[in-house]
């Protein structure tokens, strides 16, 4: 099974980003590398949420995706995935149907940050292609 390693410092950086955008959904990239079936997250990179209604969904600015890919192109680091928040609902930090419908790269990990009354919860997922060419997000461990 694949895991993702996220340090307390990085979790705090994500939390700060989520709280600064609250009650809108924040979003950004998880940066790092893969080692022995563990995604090692070394940093995050914030992105603008350009969704039509950022209080209920997120959309990463396409220019941010391209610029971040270019930034790490000739390094050992890469975009491992992205994170976004679910304000006002912990939801056990589960992906929404809109999250599942918006999967654009099956190789990217999803970290979802549930926030409710200043409490925060993290969960992580990897896309899995289903027989009908749709995706589902399967939970992975955060270590």
Protein Blocks (a to p, Z undefined) as FASTA:
>chain_A
ZZddddfklmmmmmmmmmmmpccdcddddddddeehiacdfbdcddddfbfblmlbccdd
fklmmmmmmmmmmpcbdcfbdcdddehilklopacfklmmmpcbfkbccdddddeehiac
dddddddddfkopacddddddZZ
